[in-house]
Amino acid sequence: MPTDSPGAMEGGARSGQAAARPTLLEIRHLRVEYHTIRGRMVALPDLSLTLAEGESFGLVGESGCGKSTLAMAIMRHLGPSGIIAGGEILFAGQDIARAREAELERIRGRRISIVYQEPASALNPAMTIGRQLIEVPMLHQGMPRREARRRAAEVLAEVHIPDPETFLECYPHQLSGGQKQRVVIAMALLADPALLLLDEPTTGLDVTVEAAVLDLIDEIRHRRGTALLYISHNLGVIARVADRVGVMYAGELVEDAPATSLFAKPRHPYTRGLMQAIPRMGSNKHDIALASIPGSVPAAGAVPRGCVFAPRCPLVLPGRCDTEPIPPVDAGPMHHVKCLRWQESAHPAPPRQPRPAVLAADGEIAIEAGKLSRFYHLRSGVVRANDGLDLVARRGEVLAVVGESGSGKSTFARVLAGLEPASEGTLLYAGADIASKPVHRRSARQVAEIQMVFQNPEGTLNPSFSAGWPIARALKKLGRGRSREIDSRVRSLLGLVRLPESVRHSLPRQLSGGQKQRVAIARAFAGRPEILIADEPTSALDVSVQAAVVNLLLEIQAERGTTMVFISHDLGLVRYIADHVVVMYLGRVMEVGPTAALYAPPFHPYTEALLSAVPSPDPTAASRRIRLEGELPSRIHPPKGCRFATRCPRKLGAICETEPPPVRDAGGGHLIFCHIPLPGLSAAEPVGSEAPRAQSTSAGAGQS
C-alpha cells in the first residue's frame, strides 16, 4: 500500500484528522520469511503501511493471513526460524528491522508494548500480580521497588480494577477472564508506550466484558495519546475501535481505508465476502442465508501468481488476475485497493430461503426441564450452577441459551447430554425423566439421540488417529451401522458436512479449524440425533468459516427435523439462528421467549445490557450502550432477591435485593422475571441500530 500518508477518517474522524499528526510507525516493503525443514516459507512478501501518532489502525482477515506475523515482526519476536528478509520497520524514524538487541531492549516494553489474545500467556501463575507488574518499571525505567509498586497500583486503578493495593497480592488463578485481560493491559501501559499492539485481546471474553475492555482501550488511547494496532477477525470490534482499517489476505494488505469508508462501501471482493458472512442483528435464517467464502487461505509458500485472492474470487479474470501482481489503486479519498474489478459487485445478494410453512414452535415438545438444578458441593459451600430451570424446546426448533460465563449455560448442556446428573428437578425426553441419569445409565437409544458438538473440536479428535476414526467409532458404539457398512456410512457423513472422502485419512493436525469442527459435527450426527447440543461451536472460527458451519448446521437440522440447543454469547448470531431464546444469569432464567420478542422492548435489564454490548460492523451506527460494571456475584452466596440486583442499572430498591422477582407475561410465550412492571419494561428504548445516538450508561453502583 502507499506509504506517503498515515491516512485519515472521512468527514470528521472520531479522533481528528490523522493526516495532521506526525507518522509514528512506517512499514516499507516488509518481507518476512520462515526457514523450515520444508524450505523457505514467505509469510509477508511485500507489505507497507503507516500509522500516525495517536491513531487506531484495525487489521482484519482470516487465520493464516499474516496479521500476528506482522505484530511479531514489529516486536522482532519471530522466533529462531523467522527472519526479516527485506524492507524497513521505521518506528519514530528508527529502523527496528535493522536494530541491534541493545537498541531493541530500549524500545520493546518501553516505547512499544503488546497485549496478547490469551492473558495467561503473559501472566506467571506462580507469582502475584504485584510482583509481575512492578518488574516493568523497574526493568525499563530503573524505578525503585517502592515507587514501582505505587506506580503499578496507579495503573491498576486506571484500568478500573477495584482496591488496587489488595489486588496486587492476588495470583492469576484468583482473577476472572476480564480481570486478567485488564491486568495485561495495565502491564503493557506501565512504561507509557507510544504504540500498543493488541492481538485479538477480546476473542475469548463475554460480550459484556469485551465491551468494557474496548471502552477501556478507547479511554486510554484518548487520555494518553497512544497509537493502536488492533488485530482481530471480528469486524464489529474493528468498526468499534479503528480510525483506519487494513484488510489482510495471504500476507498482503488488499484494502486500506478509513473505517467509515471501508465499512460503508468495501471495494475488494475479499472484504465484501467477509462483510456478507456476518449475521446482522436484523436478519434471520428464514429470510437470508449467510454467504461464506469458498476455499481457504493459501499456506505460506503456496501463494498463487497474480492476485493472491484469485482462486477464491467470484470475479476472477483468467489471464489477467492470475498472471502479474496487482498494484494498489486509489478507490476513494485515502482508500486503496488491490483489485482490477473493484468497481463491480463482488457477490450477488445472498440467496433468500423460503420460510417453512409451519414454524418449529408449533411442533410437539422435544425436551422439557422443570425446576432443574445442578449443585456442586465444595468445602466453602454449595455452588448452585443451575437453580430451578424451567424451559421447553420443541421438535425441530433452535433453542438458544445465552448469558455471561458463569451463568450456567454449559452446565445445563452437560446435564442434558448426560455428562453430569442433575441434583434436583426433572428433564423429560420422549416420555422419560433423564435428569438424574448420567450417560452410562441411559439407554442406548437415549445416548444416540442426544449428541453434543463442543466448542473446541480437539475434545472430539484424538491427535493420534485419523479424522475418520471418531466417526467410525461413534457408529459402532451407538449401533448405527454394521461392520461392513461402517466405511460407507463414514463416507456418507463426511459428505453430509461437505468434506471430501480423503479427509477421513488425515490427522487432526493436517486439518483447518473449520474442517475439524465439521468432523465433530459428522461424529455427532452419526447417532442420528433427535437433540443436538451445540456449545459455542463457532466462537473460535473466522467469520467466513463460521458462516459455512452455521449454514451447514441449519441445513442438516432442517433436513432431519433435529432439535438444536444452541449455546452462545454472540447475540448477533443468536438473533439469526434461533427460534426461541433463554437468557440465563447466575444459574437462573431471567427471560425466555420467541427470538424476535427478545430483541425489542420489553426486555429484562440484563438482556438489554447484553444487546447493547454487541459490537456492530458499522462505525456510523447509532447505539445505546449500557456497560455492566463488576463481576458476577458469588455462586456460593448469590443475592437473595433478584440475582441481577447487584449490577442492575434499573434496580427499584430493597425489594430487588430481598424478594425473588415475579414473572411478567409479555404475551406469545415471552416471560420476563423482573420486579419492574411490564409498562416500565416496555418503556425502555430500543438497543442497536434503532437506538438514539451514542449514549452510555454504567451500571453497578460504583462496582468494578
N, C-alpha and C positions, 0 to 999 in steps of 0.2 A: 504494500500500500504506500501511497505518497507519504513522505516524511517531512514535508515542508511546513506543516502546521499541526498543532496539537488538537485541533478540532473544537467545535462549539455547538451548543444546543441551538436549534432554530427558534426564532420568535420568543425570546425571553427565557433563557435557560434557567433551570431550577437553582443553579448556584452561580449565575453570572456567566459572561462570555469567557469560555476557557481560552479563546484565542488571545485575549488580552493579558494572559498570565505567562510568565516565563516557562519554558519547557523544563520539566524535571527529569523525565526518562525518554530517551530516544533510542529505538532499536532499528538498526540499519542492516538489512540483508542478512539476518541471522541464520546460520546453518548449524544445526545440532545433529550429531551422529552418535550411534551406539555401536561399538565394535564387539561383536559376539562370536561364538564358535561357528555360527551360521554365516558370518560375514558382516559387512558393514550395513547398518540399518539407518536410513536417514529419517529422523523424526520431524525436523523442521528444515525444509530445503532452502527457503529464502523468504524470511519474514521481516516485515518492517512495520513499526507503529510508533506513535508518540503519545506522551501523557504529560499534561501540564500540572503545575503546582496546584494542589487542592482539587484536582479533577477526579471524577469517579468514572473508570472505564470498565465496562462489563464485557466478559469474554464468555461466549456460549458455543456449544457444539456437542456432539455425541462423544461418548467414551472412546478414546483412541485417536481423537482429533489433534492432540498435542497441547492442550491447554495447560495441564500440570507440568509438562516438559518445559514450557515457556517460563513458568514460575520458578522451576528448579534451575533453569539456565540463568535467570536474573539473580538468584541467590548463589549461583555456582555450586549447586548441590546435585550434580548429575551422576554421582557415583563413579566407581572406577572405570566403568565401560563407556561412560558418556563424555563426549568432548564437544567443545565449541569449535567447529571446523572452519568457520568463516563469519564475517560480519562484525558488527560492533554493538555493545550494550552501553550506551552513554548515560550515566547517572550523574546529574549535576555537572556534566561536562567530562567526567572521568569514565574511561572505558573499563567496565567491570570484566569484560571478556579477556582482557589482557592484564588485569591487575594481579599483583603478587599476593601471596597468602597474608602477609602482614597488612597490606592495604585493605584486603577483604575483611579482615577482622575489625577494622575501624569503620566499616560500612555495614556489615551484617549485624543485625540486632540493634545497632545504634541508629543508623540512617534508614535502613530497610528492615522491616520485620514481616513475619509470615504467620498466618493463622491457618491451621490445617483442618481438614474435614472432621477427623476423629480426635477430639481433645485428649483422649487417653494416650495418644502417641506423643504428646508434649508434656504430660504430667507423670512424674515418677510416683508409683503407688506407695513406695516406702518412705517418702518424705512429706512433711507437712507443706501446705500451700505457702505458708510464710517463708519457709526455708528456700523453696523453689523461686519465689518471687524476688526475694532480696538479692539473689545471685545476679540478677540482670543489672541493676545499677552499680553493684559492687564490681562486676566484671567490666562493664562498658564505660563506666564513669568514675571508677575509683572511689565510690562513695563509702563512707564508714558504715559499719553494720547497723548501728542505731538509726542513723539517718536513712539508710536504705529501707529499714523496716517501716519507718514513718512514711516514707515515700510509697511503699507498697500498700499501706493502709489507705493512703490518699487516692491511689488509682483504683483500688477496690471500691471505694465509695463512688468514684467517678463512673464506674460501670454498674452502679446501683446494687452493690452487694450490701445487705444489712449487717450492722455490727462488724465492721471490718477487722477490728482487733481480735475478736473471738474467732472470726473466720480464718485468720492466719494460722490458727492452731489445728485446723481441720486437715484430714487426709482426703485424697481424691475420692476414695470409695464412699465417703460420707456426703458427697455432693450429688445433686441431680444433674441431668444432662445439660440443662440450661445454665446451671451454676458453673459447671466445668468449662463450658464454652466462654462464659464471661471471664473466668479466671485466665484462660488462654489469651483472650483479647487484652486483659489487663497486663499480662506478661509481655505481649507484643508492644504495648504502649509505654511501658516503663521508661524506655530510653528516648521517648518522644520522637519517633521516626518521622521522616518526611514522606515515606512511601510505605503503605501497608498492603501486602499481598494476602488475599483471602481465597483459599482453595476449598470451595464447597463447604463453607463453615456452618451452614444450617441444614444440610441434607438430612441428617438423622434426627432432627428436632421436631417436636409437635408444632402445629401451625401457630399456636398462641406463643410458644417460646420463640419460634422463628421470627414472628412479628416483633417481639420485644428486642431480640438481638439485632434485627435490621434497623429498628428505631435507634438503638444504642450506637450502632456503627455510623448512622447518619448524623446523630448528635455529636459524636466525637469528631467526625470529619469536619463539620462546620465550626466547632469550637476550636479545634487545633489547626485547621487548615491542612489536614493530612490528605495526601493523594491516595486513591484506592485503585487497585487492580483486582476486580472481583470476578472469580471464576465460578461458573455454575452451569448446570444443564436445565435449570428451572427458569424459563423465560419470564415468569411472573416476578420472581425475585429480582432478575436483572432489570426489568422495567421499573421496579420499585427503587433501586439504588443507583442506577447508572445515568450519567450525563451522556455518555457516548458508548456505543456497543460495537464490538467486533465479533463476527461470526467465523469460527474456525472450522476447517474441514481438511483432513489429511495433511495437517501441518501448515496449511495456508490460510491467510486471512482473506476469505472470499467476499466479505462485505464489511464495510466500516462506515458508520453513520451516527449522527446524533440520535439519541434514543427515540425521541418523538417521531423523527423521520423514518427510522427503520421499522418501528412497530406499526406506524400508520400505513406505510407503503413499502414493504420489503421488496427488493429488486432481484435478488439471487434466487433461483429455484430451490436451493437447499434451505435458505432462510424461510421461504414460503412453505416448504414442506414441514419444517419444524413448527411453524405457526399453526398449520392446519391439523397437526397431531394433538393439539392441546384441547381438552374438553372445556368449553366455555360455560360459565355459570348459568346462562340462559338456555343451553342446549340439553337435549336428552336423546337417549338411544332410539326412541321411536321416530324421531324426525330426521336425524342425520347420523352418518357413520363417521368415526374418526378416520383421518387419512394418514396412514403410516407410509414411510419412505421405504420402498423395497430395497433389498440388499443390505450391505453393511459397509462400514468404513474400511478401506483397504489397509492392510498391515503395512507397517513401516518397511520400505524396501520394495513394496509391490504397488506403488502409486502409478496409475496409468499415465501415458503421454497426453499432452494437451491439458484440457480441463480435468482437474482431479475428481470432479463430481460427475463426469460424463457417463460412467457405467450405470449410474442410478438416476440420471436426469431424464424427465419426460420430454424435454425439448432438445435433446442432443441432435446435432447435425453431423452425421458420419462424414469424415473427410475434412471437416472444419474444426469441430470441437475437440477431436481426439488426435490432433496432429502436432500442434505447437502450443506452448504455454500461453494462457490467456492473460493479457496485461490488464491492470485495473483501469477502469474508465470512470469519468465523472457522471453520476446519475442524479445529481442534485447538489445543492449547497452542502459542502463538507461530506458528501455521500459518494463513496467509492465502491465499485462492484467489479468482480472478475467474471464477466459473463458476456457472450456475444449476443444473447437474446433477452437481455434484462428488461426490455420494454414490452415483452409479450407475457401473456398469462402463463404462469408456470404449471398450474394444475387446473383441471376442471373442478367445478364445485363438488365437494364430497357427495357421494350418492345418497339420496334420501331413501329411507327404509319404510316400507308400509307399516302402518300401525296395526297391531294384532286386532282381530275382530272382537276378541274377548280379553279384557285385561287380566293379568295374572291374579290380581287381588280378588277377582270374583271366584277363584277356584277354591277347592277344599283345603282345610288346614293340613299342612305337612308336619310342622313341629309346633308345640305349644309349651311354654315354660310358665309354671305357676309358683310364685313365691320361691323361686330357685335361688339358693345361696351356696356359696363356697367359702369356707373359713380355713385359715391356716393358724394352727396353734404354735405360738412361739414362746420363748421364756419370758419375753417382755409383755406378752398379751396375745390377743386374738386379732388377726387381720381378716377383715370382712371384705374379701376381694369382690364377691358378688353378694348382694344383700337384698333378697326379696324381689328378684326379677320377674316381671310379668310381661311376656311378649309372645307374638304369634307370627309365623311365616307361612304363607300359603303356597300351594303347589305351583311351581313354575315361575315364581316371582324372585326378585333380588331384594333381600332384606339387608340393608347396610347398618352396621353398628359403628358409631363414631364417638370420639372423645379423646382426651389427652392420655398420655402414658400414665398408667396407674388407675385408670377409670374402671378397669375390669373387662375390657373388650376381649382380650386374648384368653383370659380365664374362662369366660363363657364359651369361647371356641374350643378350648381344651376339654371342658365338661361335655359339650355336645359331641365331640369326636371320641370321647371315652378315654382320653389320656389322663383325666383326673375324675374322681367321683364327686358328685355334689354332696354338700353337708346337710342340706335341708331342701324341701320343696319337690316339685315334680317336673319332669321333662318328657312329654308324651310324643312318641313317634310310632306311627302305624298301630295305634291302639295299645302300645306297651309303654310303661314308665321306665326310661333308661337313665334317669337322673343319677342313681347311686351305683350304676353298673359300669365299671371300667371296661376297657376294650376286651380284656381277656375273659370277662364274664358275659359278654354279649354273644348273641347267636351269630353264626357265620353270615347270615343274611343281613343282620344289622350292621356288622362290621363292613361288609361290602358296600352297603347302600349309603353309608355316611363316610365320606372321604374328605381329606384336607389337603390344600395347597399352601405351603408355608411361605413366609416372607423371603427366606433365604433358601434357594433350591439346593444349596450344598448339604442341607439337612436330609435331603432325599437321595442324593447321589454319592455313592461310595467312590472315592478317587481311584481305587484300585480296580474297579470294574467298568466295563463299557456302559454307555448310556442306555443301551437296550436291556441291560441286566435287571434294573429295578422294575421295569415294566413287565418283563417275563416273570420275575419273582412274584409280583403282585397278582398276576394272572393265576399262577399256581396256588399261592396262599389263599386267594379268595375263591378258588374253584370256578374261575370264569373261562376255563379252556382246558381241553385235554392236551396231553403232552404233544401229540402230533399236530395240534392246532396252534400251539404257542407261537411258533415263528410267524405264521400268517396273521395272528392277532396282534403281535408286536408291530408288524408292518402296517396293519390297518390303523392302529392307534397313533403311530408316527405320522401317517397320512392325515389323520384326524386333526392333528395340531400343526399341519403344514410343514413337516420336516421330511427331508429325503431319507430313503431307507438306509443310505450309507452312514447316517448319524448313529445308528444303533451300535456300530463297531468302534465309535470314537470314545476316547476317555473324556471325563468331565473337563479336564484342563484344556482340552482342544476345542471346547465349545464357548460361544459367547454367552453373556448373561441372559439374553433373550432366549437362546436355544436351550440353556439349562432349565429355564422356567417352563418352556414348552414341554420338555421331557417330564418335568414334575407334574404338569397338567395331564399328560398322557398317562402317567402312572396312576394318578387319582381317578381317571376315567376308566382304568382297567376293571374296576369293580362295578361298572355301570351304575354309578351312584344316583340315588334319589335326592340326596342332600350333599352339596359341595360347599365346604367351608374354605373361603379364600382369605387368609390372614395377611393383609398388606402385600399382595402378590406382585405389585408393580412399583413399590416405593423406591427400590434401588435401581430402577431401569431408566434409560434415556426416554425422552418424550415419544420418539418415534417407535421404539420397541414397546413402550407402554401402550401406545395406541394399537399396535398389532396384537398384543396379548389380550387387551380388553375386547377388541373385536372378536378374537378367537373364542374367548370365554362366553361372550354373548351369543355367538353363532351356535356353539355346541349346546349351550343351555337352552336356547330356543328350539333347536332341533330335537333334543331329548326330553324337554319338559322338566329339566332339573331345577330344584330349588337351590338358590345360592345365598349363603350368608357371607356377605362381603364386609370385611373389617378394614377400616382405613381412617386416617386423619386428614386425607385430602378431600375437602368438601366440594371442590370443583369437580373431581372425578365422581364423587358420590352423587352429586346432582345429575350427572349424565347417566350413570349406570343403574341407579337404584329405583325400585318401585315404592318401597317403604323405608323409613329411616328411624333408628332408635338412637337417641343421644344419651350417653352414659357419663356419669361423673361420680367418682369415688364409690363405685360399686352399685350405684342406683340409677334407675332410669329417670332422666329429667324431662324428656319429651319423646313422643312417638307419634308417627302419622305418615300419610302419603307424602312422597318426596316434595311435590310442588308446594304443599301446605307449609312445610318447614322452612322454606326459603323466602317467606314473606310474612309480615306481621299477621296475626300474633305469634310470637315465639318466646321461648324461655330466655331469660337474660344470658344464660350460658351459651345457648345456641346462637344468640345474637352476637356474642363475643367471638365465637368460633368463626362465624361467617365474615365478620369484619376483619379477621386476621388473614383471610385468604388473599395472597398476592395476585393482582390482576395483570395479565400480559398486555397492558395498555397504560403507558406512563401518564396519559392525559385524563384517565377515567376518574370521575368523582368518587370519593369513598368516605364513608363514616367509620373511623377506626376506634375500636374500644380495646384498649390494652389491659389485659388482666395482669395485675401485679401479684407477686408472691407465688409460692409453690402450693401444690395440693396439701391439704391438712393431713395429719397423721391418720393412717388407715387403722391404727390400733385404737386411737382415741378420736374418732370423727366427730364433727359438730352434732349436737343433739337434735337440732331442728332441721332446717334445710342444709344439706351437705355443702351447698354452694354459698352459703351465707357469708363466709369469711372473705370471699373475693367478689361478691356481687355488687355491681355499680348501682343497682336499683333496690337495694335492701330497704325494707319498710321500717325495720326497727327490731325490738326484742323478740317479737313473735317469730321472726325468721330464724333466730338463734335458738329458740326453745321448743317450737312446735313443728312437727313434720308438716310439709306443705300439703294442701288439698289438691285434688285433681281438677283441672279446668278443662271442660269439654268444648273444643272449638268446632266440633261437628265433623262429620265424614271420617271418623276414626282418629282425629287429631286431638291428642291428650297432652296437657302441659301440667307438670307438677310444680306449682308455684303459689305463694301467698298473694301475689298481685292479682287482683280481679281481672277477668277477661277483658273488660273495656280498657283497663290500663295497659295490658299486654298488646291489645290491638292498636293502641295509640302510638306505639313505637314507630320510629322512622325506618324506612327500608334500608337494607345494607347492601352495598355493592354498587352497580352501575347506576341505580336509580337513587342513590343516597345523595344528600346535599354535599357540597364541595368541601373536602379536606378538613373535616372536624376530627378532633381526637379527644378521647376520654380515657382517663386512667382509673382503674378500679382497685379496690382493696384497702382503702382507708390507710394509705401510707405503708402498707406492707410491700416487701420486695423480695 
